[in-house]
Amino acid sequence: MLALINFAGVVAILVGSLFVGRFFYLKFRGKPTGLYEENEFGQLEDKYEHVGQGGLMFVLAFLVSSYVGIFLIWVPFLNLFL
């Protein structure tokens, strides 16, 4: 039972970290340039100023928030029950 609770907690932290990473991606990618490019479905998409920087910040925010959530909060919390 404790393993199931642990698994659910880790998955919830990882999903929450995805939202944190998405927030930083949207903040750091910059403003639209006004130029458009066609994607694989034939739809036009905006080009943004700093998409690479946004992607880097997404990865960094995801890794940091998942590390903090799992190893600095979740694991010590579970040790209270052992």
Order of alpha helices (4+ residues) and beta strands (2+ residues): alpha-beta-beta-alpha-alpha
